[in-house]
C-alpha cells in the first residue's frame, strides 16, 4: 500500500517565512505550492519548485483568494468568472515556473476560502474543473472524500486523490469543523499520532463528537502553519512507514 503525505508550502513572501519549507520538503511526498495571492511570490515559488525537484517531491498548485492579510481564509464575494480567472492566473504562473526548471505541475489543491466557496456550489465547481481540464487534463485534483470538488473533477474526467487532514477535526457528517470553533485544530502530537494510526489501520477517524466515521483517502495533509507542523509531519511519516506502507507522490496514486 502507498500513501501520499502532503503539505501547503511556500506560503510566506519576500523575507517572511511561515515555516521551515526546506525541512518540510524532506518529509513530504507532495508539496502544494502557494501561487502568489494568499501567500507566495515568484521568488518563493521558484525556490519551492527547485526544492521539490531536488527531493523528488510532487509539485502542486495551491491557489487562493487575493487576500494576504486574511491569509486567504476570508470569503470575498467575487463573481464565478472572476474566481475562475484568479485560479487560472495562479495555476498558469506555477506551471510556467516549473517548466522553466525542467519539471511539471502534477496536482492541484484549493486553499481555504476559495476551496470552501467552490465546494458548496456545483455550478462553480464544474466551471473550475472544466477550466483546469482545459489547461492540463493530466492534473490530479485533491479533494475531501464525497465532496462537490471531487464529484465535479470526476465529471470533468480529471483524476482525483482524496485527502485525510491529520491536523483538523471532523464532524459526524465527515466535514471539517470550522476554524475558530473549539477543537477544530488538532495540534497535540499524541492526538495526531493516534488519529493517523487509526486511519491507516481501518480507514476511520473519531469525529469531534466521538462518532467513528470512514475516511476513504490515500493522501494525508499536514498544514505547514499548524503549530509544530514539522514534528507532526514527521509523526505522520513515521506512522505510514511503521504500518508497512510507503510514500508516493500524488500523481502515482490518483484514480
ZIWORA-V119522 format. One record per residue. N is the residue number from 0. RES is the residue in one small letter. OMEGA is omega in whole degrees, -180 to 180 (none if undefined). Layout:
# ZIWORA-V119522
N RES OMEGA
N RES OMEGA
This chain:
# ZIWORA-V119522
0 x 178
1 x 176
2 x 173
3 x 172
4 x -176
5 x 178
6 x 175
7 x -169
8 x -180
9 x -174
10 x 169
11 x 175
12 x -177
13 x -180
14 x -174
15 x -179
16 x 179
17 x 178
18 x 178
19 x -177
20 x -179
21 x 179
22 x -180
23 x -178
24 x 178
25 x -176
26 x -172
27 x 173
28 x 176
29 x 179
30 x 175
31 x -169
32 x 177
33 x -169
34 x 170
35 x -178
36 x 178
37 x 180
38 x -180
39 x 174
40 x -175
41 x -180
42 x 179
43 x 179
44 x 179
45 x 179
46 x 179
47 x 179
48 x 180
49 x 178
50 x 179
51 x 178
52 x -179
53 x -174
54 x 179
55 x -177
56 x 178
57 x -176
58 x 178
59 x 176
60 x -178
61 x -177
62 x 178
63 x 179
64 x 180
65 x -174
66 x -180
67 x -176
68 x 179
69 x 180
70 x 177
71 x -177
72 x 177
73 x 180
74 x 179
75 x -172
76 x 174
77 x 172
78 x -176
79 x -178
80 x 175
81 x 178
82 x 178
83 x -178
84 x 177
85 x 179
86 x -178
87 x 179
88 x -177
89 x 179
90 x -180
91 x 180
92 x -179
93 x 178
94 x -179
95 x 180
96 x 180
97 x 180
98 x 180
99 x 179
100 x 177
101 x 178
102 x -178
103 x 171
104 x -174
105 x -178
106 x -173
107 x 179
108 x 178
109 x 174
110 x 163
111 x -170
112 x 178
113 x 178
114 x 179
115 x -180
116 x 180
117 x -171
118 x 179
119 x -177
120 x -177
121 x -180
122 x 177
123 x 179
124 x 178
125 x 179
126 x -178
127 x -177
128 x 177
129 x 179
130 x 178
131 x 179
132 x -180
133 x 180
134 x -179
135 x -178
136 x 179
137 x -177
138 x 176
139 x -179
140 x 173
141 x 180
142 x 171
143 x 180
144 x 176
145 x 179
146 x 179
147 x 178
148 x 179
149 x -179
150 x -180
151 x 178
152 x 179
153 x 176
154 x 179
155 x -180
156 x 171
157 x 174
158 x -180
159 x 173
160 x -177
161 x -175
162 x 164
163 x -179
164 x -174
165 x -173
166 x 178
167 x 180
168 x 177
169 x 172
170 x -175
171 x 178
172 x 179
173 x 178
174 x 179
175 x 172
176 x -175
177 x 175
178 x -178
179 x 176
180 x -179
181 x 177
182 x -177
183 x -179
184 x 179
185 x -176
186 x 177
187 x -174
188 x -179
189 x 180
190 x 179
191 x 179
192 x -179
193 x 180
194 x -178
195 x 179
196 x 178
197 x 179
198 x -178
199 x -177
200 x -175
201 x 175
202 x -180
203 x 174
204 x 177
205 x 179
206 x -174
207 x 179
208 x 179
209 x 177
210 x 175
211 x -177
212 x 179
213 x 176
214 x -179
215 x -174
216 x 177
217 x 180
218 x -179
219 x -178
220 x 168
221 x 179
222 x -177
223 x 180
224 x 173
225 x 179
226 x -180
227 x -173
228 x -179
229 x -180
230 x 177
231 x 178
232 x 177
233 x 178
234 x 180
235 x -180
236 x -179
237 x 179
238 x 176
239 x -178
240 x 179
241 x -180
242 x -178
243 x 178
244 x 178
245 x 179
246 x 176
247 x 177
248 x -176
249 x -176
250 x 180
251 x -171
252 x -173
253 x 177
254 x none
